[in-house]
Amino acid sequence: MTYLLLKFLHISAAAFFIGGVFFEVMILSHAARQLETGPREQLSRALGQRASQVMHWVVLVLYGAGLGLAWQYRAALHAPFASSFGTLLSLKILLALSILCHFLGVAYLLRTGRMTPARSRLIHVSVLVQMIAILFLAKGLFLLTW
């Protein structure tokens, strides 16, 4: 039962996180360009405040459940190159840690006032690409063998 709950929480939080980043990169960023500077900055501030309130919890659940699931697969992670499952899971975890580093980097850039629109866009696109790779790896865990 614990495994099922962890899996549900992990997949749900991943869907929320990926959906939020997808929406921001593919829809919102393009639509915001049509707004005048004042309304665009106002929208950006309002969305940023709301996103930080929600996404902190989503990330906490995502990574917390992920740690719980990793514990379930600790034998495969002990020797990651001994099986295709262990290798793919290790790659998935490395990408997840990279995304976490991006998330921490965004917090740092925002607190120091060094976040620019270009940096924000680059970080969002990088995170989205890594998330897509994680989705592929997550599905491949149970389908790919060598």
Secondary structure, 3 states (H helix, E strand, C coil): CHHHHHHHHHHHHHHHHHHHHHHHHHHHHHHHCCCCHHHHHHHHHHHHHHHHHHHHHHHHHHHHHHHHHHHHCHHHHHCCCCCHHHHHHHHHHHHHHHHHHHHHHHHHHHHCCCCCHHHHHHHHHHHHHHHHHHHHHHHHCCCCCC
